[in-house]
């Protein structure tokens, strides 16, 4: 029955692997999405007694024993934080971080979440918000009737009003970095939440040392490579089928043989 249990662990692990790959493919067009990767770990081993002596005929110690594996499990679902490619939109409120950092936004409960998706909008009061209405932090308000909005690489938001020859600075985009951004927890809506594994957020201005620059009129696409994901999906499917075959063979071998 050992092979039956081992095959079952393989099928369960590959099922979760397929789900992870499917989520990557589904979010291939999601701005700022970071793909995930299933990581595997072998289970405990059973030390079987040797059928012969522990020394060779020449008196030397036998270097290998008999260990029987017990299968596999998912060790974790790692998030790959490499930057996605650039897409030009020419929308003045679309911002991309070229390099390290996340846009801090305020959640309804007052907590701060973080995002790489810079497809911002304006609420009825002119505040810069995410697509779900979460205000960018620190708050930036665009005056009504602004003729033009410009955001430079260091995050300064410059607004040109009617009747004014010089643009007016109405705020500055701030970025956050983390000691281990792979430890951030995704909470949906293109948002991440701080966890102890990620460490404390470090705030700073775009284009400063250790922070990426801001590009206006562009968006960061997901870092999903469709060809790579399809290849991984085929590999996972074959591994699942092979584990199912192991269960089938073990079941056949367990049947009493007719004479």
N, C-alpha and C positions, 0 to 999 in steps of 0.2 A: 504493500500500500504506500510505500515511501514515494515511488515515482508519481503516483496519483496526486499526492499532496504537493510535491514539487511542481508538477505541471500546473496545478491550480494556482500556486503563487505566481507563476510566470504569466498565466492568463490575466490574473487580476492586475499585475503590474503593467502589462501591455495595454490593458483596457484604459487605465488611467493615463498612460502615455498617449494613446490615441485621442483621449479627451483633451489633453493639453495641446496637442498638435492642431486639433480641430478648432480650439479657441484662438490659436495664432492665426489660422487661415481666415476665420470669421472676422478678425480684427485687422486684416491686411490693409484696409482703407481707413482705419481709425487714426486720427491725428495724435501724434505723441505716444502711441501704444508701444510697449516694450514686450517683445516675445518672451515666452517661457520655455524652459527645457526640463524635462523629467530626468532625474538622476537616480540611478539604481544602486543597491547595496546587497551583497550576498548575505544569506542568513547563517545561523550557527551551523557548525559541522559536527557530525557524529564520528568519534574515534572508534573505529572497528578494531577488534583484536587481530593481530597477525596470525596467519595459519602456520607459520614456521618460526624458526628462531630469530632473535633480534641481532644476530651476528652472522656474518658470512662464513663459508667454509674455511676462509683464510684467517678468521678471527677478527675481522674488522666490523665495526658497528654499521648496521644497515641505515643509510641516511634518510630513507623515506618510510613513512607510516601509511596507514590506510584511513583516509578521511573521506566521509560521504557528506556532500552538501545537502542542505535542506531547502534550497530554493532561493528566491529573490524577493526583495520588497522595494518600494519607492522610498529612497532616502530623503527626497525633497523635490520641490518644484522651484528651480532657480529662475530668476528673472534676468534676462540679458539686457544690460542697460546701455549698450552701444547706441550711438546717435543714428536716427533715421535720416533719410535723404530729404533734400529741400524741394519744396513745391512753391512756385511763384503764383500768387493769387492776385496781387495788386490791390488787395483790400487793405486800407490804411489801419484797420484794427486787428489785422492778422499779424502776430508777432512770433518769431522763432528764436530759440536760444541756440546759438552756434557755439557749442562747447558745454561746459559743466553748469548745472544749476536747474532750479525749478521755480516756477511762478508761485508765490504764496497766495492763497485765497482764503477768505473767511467763510466758514460753514455756518448754518443757521444756529447751531448750539454755541457759537462763539469760538470753537476750536479752529485751528489753522490746518488746512490741507495743502497739498502741493501738486502741481501739474506741469507737464511738458507741452500740453496742448494750448497753443496761443491763439485760438480762434475766438477772440473776445468780441463782446457786444457792448452796447450802452443801455442802461436801464432808463426808466422815465425821468430820473433826476440827472442823467448824464454821467453816471458813475460807470467806470470800466468794470465789466463783470464777465464771468464765464457764460457758456451757452445755457447753463442751468441757473444763472442769476447769482452766483456766488461772487461777491466783490473782491477785486484784486487788492492785495495788501502790500504797502500802504495804499489807502484809498486815493484814487485819481478821478477827478470830475472834469469832464469836457464842457465848457460853457455853451449854452444854447446859442445857436446861430454861428458857430465857429466855421470859418471859411475853409480852413485846412488844419489837418492834424499831422504832425511829424514826430516820429520817435527815432532818436539817434542811437548809435551802437552802444552808448553808455547808459541807455535807458531813460534819458530826459524826454519828457513829453512836451512838445512845443505846439502851441495853438495860435493860429493867425485869425484875429477877429476883424470884422468889417470896420473900416476906418482907421485901422492901425497898420503902420508900415513895418513894425518889428514884431516877430512872434513872441508870445507870452509863455513862459514856463509854468505849467500847471501841476507839475509833479515829476516823480522819477520812479520808473520800474525798479523793483528790488528783486534779487534772486536769493535762493537758499541752496546751499550744498550740504552734503552729509558725509561723515567718515566712511559709511558703507551704504550707499544708496540702494544696493541690492537687497538690503534689509527692510526697505519701505514696504508697507502693506497696501496693496491695491484695494480700493473701496468702491470701484465702479465710477462711472461718469468721468473717466480720464483722470481720476484723482488718486493720490497716494497719501497715506497717513504715517506719521512717525511711529516707530517701534523702538524698543530698547536695542534691537539688533542694528538699527540704522544709525543710532547715535543722535546727539543734539544737532539741530539745524544751525548752520553758520550763515548769517545774512551778510550780503554785500552788494555793491553796485555792479551792474554789467560791465564787462571789459576790464574790471579790476583783476589783480593777480588771483588766479584760482577760480575765476568766474568767466562764463562764456559771454559773448557779445549778443546784442539783440538786433535782429534783422526785421525790418518792417516790410509788410506786403508779402510775406512768405510764411509757410507753415512747415513744421517738421512732420513728415509722414511716419507711419509705423516702420519699425526695423525688421519687419517680417519679409523673408525671402521666400516667395511662393514655391520656386523650384526646389529649394532646400527642404521646405516643409512637406511637399508632396513626396519627395524621396524618403524622408523620415517616416511618413505615413505608410508607405509601401513596406518599408523595413519592419515597422511595428506590426503591421497586418500579418506579415509572414512569420514573425516571431510568435504571434498569438496562435496562428494556425499550427505551428510546430509544437507548441505546448499542448494544444488540443489533441494533436496526434499522439503525444506522449501518454496522455490520459487514456486514449483509445487503445493503444498498444498494451499499457499496463493492465487495463480491464480484460483484454483478451488473454494475456499471460496468466491472469489470476483465475481464469475459468478452469475447472477440472478437465484434464485431458481424457478423452474417451479411448478405450483400448480397441 
